Amino acid sequence: MSANHRPFARSRRAHRLLVRWPALVIGVLVLLLAQVGAGAAPGRMSTPYGAKGVFSPVARAQVTTLTATHQPSHPRAGAVPLRPMNPAALAAAKRRAASKVIPPAPTFSRPRSKGSSAAILNLNQPGFSAADEGYGVTPPDTTGAIGPNFYLEFVNQLVGVFNRSTLARVNSLDLASFAGVPSGLTTTDVQIQWDGQSNRWIYALIGFQTGNNYVLFGWTKTSDPSNLPGGWCRYGVGTGSSLNDYPKLGHDANFITIGSNVYSDTVPTFPFVTANIWAIPKPLAGDTTCSSPVSAWYFADAAHLLHNADGSLAFTPVPANTVDASSTGYIVGAHDDTAAPQSKVMVWHIASGPTLVADGDLTVGSFGVPPSVPQPDTTYLLDSLDGRLTQAVQMSDPSAGGAEAVWTQHTVAGAGGRAVVRWNELLPATLTVAQEGEIGSTTDHIFNGAISPSSAGNDAAVFYNRGSGSQLALIGAQTRQSTTPPGQMDAGEIVLGTSATFDQETAFQDNCTVNPCRWGDYSGASPDPSAAGVVWGSNQLTGPALFGFAQWTTQNFAISTGPASAPDFSLSVTPASQTVVAGGSTSYTATITPTGGFSGQVNLSVSGLPAGATGNFTPNPATTSSSLAVTTSTTTPTGTYPLTITGASGTLSHSTSATLVVNGAPDFSLSAAPSSRSVGGSVTSTTYSITITPLSGFSDPVTLGASGPLIGALGTFSPNPATTSSTLTVSITSSTPAGTYTLTLTGTSGSLSHSITVTLVVNADFSLSASPTSRTITHGQSTTYTITVTALNGFSGSVTITVSGLPSGSTSGLSPNPAATSSVLSVNTSGGTPRGTYTLTVSGTGGGKTHAVTVTLVVN
């Protein structure tokens, strides 16, 4: 555990008390009669010894939604005790381990780093420190995780967001305010991970107070973690007197998983009760609220102990940080080695329901409790823990046939009685070990390690502390590639930082005196989701004690698992495309990512801009990023333009591309169909269809009007104003002169105005009429009709008139014929004309036009 879990006086008591086995057994037997978790299910029996199988949860816990408080919680300064399964057995194991240490020869010189095939990537920067914390709590519980845009470091009482390009701190907040911890609780044992499957960050920690302990967890609303107060959802589960110490965080496609060791705070010695596993269904994809229901299930309590497959009590279950899309995230726990060396690791996983599947034990190399680590110029020792696993990363390994592999590590006793970091690549589905290796030294102790593959899945980096009686604690790193022999790391070590002095915390009773100086409790390693072959990490160093208080510092870094490359840089631009209206401006961000230790300045330029557009970088040259401002003019042609952004530094040159889309200002165009119409004579009106076509997002109404030299014509639009189309109706009168007329149609919207033309052809014509329309005579008589020629639209010719339909025995005559205005039609019958009613058709032809009228002739 890694912050004050109780009032300081009790923490100190927990340091110096060594519980005898009979007292521990009695305490646990008493606790078995009581429920330690909340809401235990009745009738569920304890897990059978040695059993493999599927187990239902003990209960579903009540989850409380929390809110960021902005009220920092400052626990009393203190060194937090390491809580093992059996304190007395651990103390004895530490004494045995110390007795086996072979001191180096007096002429020993401090080891120096060998040249490594890996590269630091120019990303190795200080993280947090005890000075940032403002009060003395030790150890820092350093952990970190890398995401697509940020690196996050969490330590005891502090949360930080860092720029992944520079590792500069973007934002930070104290842990209690960040987690929205209920009043009176102190926070510790924080964990942070990037969950690429849900595109979120997730965290876990504990809040403690005697009789009022909490498991705390949460996640970001989106992929952006930088808004620490407002961009996260926070939850808590009260566990009463059950202290879920040393919580370890993991996840898969369906669940967030937390493993812990449960201790009872009802007894001053905090006896171990059981290991525990929590399963929390992940939030729905795209849910950016914190109001959706949240469930938390747990699988062990005092009445339902968690066992290994051989029947021994499980200890420190570590869920894996699953970085691929696997729906099965494994949980691993080394058997407790405080009483005797062990060679088993227990494996579980969470299945739907949720249910806990006990997969079984797998066999690894024998391991035992490591010795504490000596320091130069002092008798104070550094804590190397008790052989427990501290973190795990899972993803498929192409070198193992694509099987899901869990990479994990612990500090154990090694050759020469020195501490080593033992690492394993486990294949949980088959309960086998893909490979096993050690980071050791013939002179120094190796401890506080963290291993992770890169996103390639078959390479890895391990980070650790190295120290001895002649070597101040430093942070070291080693890497392996897919071609490295199994169980080995590539030659050489990268030194990422060295402590300024030895750790000597005299302010805390029993820390650094009876017990070793608290260190760790763990460190962080995670694969870069955006770059195969790159692993990021965080670890601890220390500086001179201040008034006896710890002055730990942390270091954040990224290294390549492959051969070191020559100094170089890559160039990227965001966003990939921008759209601008001609006459407007927009911007892009060009990012320079150094590799191989590159630290030079890069001169930036852009090509492919359209006519009338300019591009300027600020700053230029640049070392990390630059803003490209693109300005267009009103004359810049519309279109889509590919841009090339080029960065040059010495002989190095790299380019990247972006797109600029130039749109015209919102506008419209007009069209009419048909473009010409004809009227005249009896046809006195016609229509045109007017279409309004919006351009560049135009959506306003357009007011339409018509103009032209047409005399006596009337034009109307319907509807008017219009947004998409309108009908123009043009009417003429008989006095409208014949001719071809051009009409101008205009559409206006605000300051925009466009016109088109159409043609109207007015044809000259005439009409005929007769009076009277009917005559009655007796056969042998005659009668007359007056035929009138009426000129229309300027008709001026003569009309030739004919008549048809006369009965037999009759004749007709027209005078005058041709006629300009009128003619008299005479009809003469004879005595032989049959009686009847006859329809006479009178036709007139002139000027290429023919019209007819009818009259009736009745012969009696």
Order of alpha helices (4+ residues) and beta strands (2+ residues): alpha-alpha-beta-beta-beta-beta-alpha-beta-alpha-beta-beta-beta-beta-beta-alpha-beta-beta-beta-beta-beta-beta-beta-beta-beta-beta-beta-beta-beta-beta-beta-beta-beta-beta-beta-beta-beta-beta-beta-beta-beta-beta-beta-beta-beta-beta-beta-beta-beta-beta-beta-beta-beta-beta-beta-beta-beta-beta-beta-beta-beta-beta-beta-beta-beta-beta
